């Protein structure tokens, strides 16, 4: 009877609960839902950076075959190219609108006559 009281006291103090928790859910620290331990912040940050680099490699033409250092340089060039394209298209919109209002379709010369 003395031994039962001792086990009950240990159970209430959490001693057996702590021992059983590691065996119930595995030594590696798996939780009841099976998610496992979260990686440290540095590891999580490295995973996030790798994911972003892969995304960037898909977005930049020719980026899949580049190392990250080269990819960043190519990305900067690609951004400048895209900005230039946006600038050119913004300048073309008023010109195209002017040509459309004057009855000249795309491909007309300055006199309004369709070019060859």
N, C-alpha and C positions, 0 to 999 in steps of 0.2 A: 504494500500500500504506500509505503514511503517513496518507492520508485515512481509510481503513477503520479503522485503529487508533484514530484520533481519534473517529470515530463510535461505535466500540465502547466507548471510555472514557466518552463522554457518555451512552451508554445505561446503562452501569453506574452512573453517578452519578445517574441519574434525570432528566437534562435532557430527553431525547426523550420519555420516558414522561410527564412533566408536560405537554409540548406536545401530545402525542397524546391525552391524557386529555380536554382541553377540546374537541378536535375530534371525538373519538369519541362523546362523550355530549352534545354540544351546548354552546353558549356559556352557556346559562342555568343550567348546573350540574345538569342532570338526572342522576340516578344510573342505574346499570345496570337497576334494577328499575322505573324510571319514576316514582318517588315525588316527585322534585324536592326543592328545599330546604325545610326547615321554616321557618315564619314565626318572627320574633322573639317573645320571650316576651310582650311587650306586645300584639302582634297576636293571638297565640293566646289571651291572656286576654280580649281584646275579643270574639273570636269565641265564647268560652265564655259570657261574660255575655249576649251577644245570644241565644244558644241558650236560656239559662235564662229570659230575659225572655219569649221566645216560648212556652216551656213554661208559664210563669206566666200568660200571656195566655189560654192554652187552659183552664187550671184555674179561673180566677176568672170567674164569670159576668159577661158584659159587658166582659171585659178585652181582647178583640181590638181594640176601637175606642179604647182608651185609650193615651196616651203613658206612658212608663215612670214618670214622677213621679206621675201620677194613678193608675197601676196599683199602685204601692206603697201608696198611701193606701187604695185599694179593697181590696187584699189584707189590710191590717191590720184593716179593718172586717169582711171576710169571715171572718177567723180568729176574731174575737170572736163573730161570729154562730154559727160552727160550735161553738165552745166552749160557748155558751149552749145550743145544741141538744143537745149531749152531756150537759150538766148536767140539762136537763129530762128527757131519756130515762132517765138514771140514776135520777132521782126517781120516774119512772113505773113502772119495773120492779117495785119492792116493792109498789106499790099494785095493779098488775095481778096480781101473784102472790097477794096477799091476796084480791082479788076472785075469782080462779080457785079458791082453796082453799075459799071459802065457797059455791061453787056458783053464783055469779052470773056470767053471761056478760057480755061487753062490751056496754054499752048499758043495764045495769040501774041503777036508782037505789039509794039507800042502804038501802031496805027489802027489796031483793032482787027487786022486781017489775020486769019488763021495762018500760022507759019507751016513750013514743010517739015 
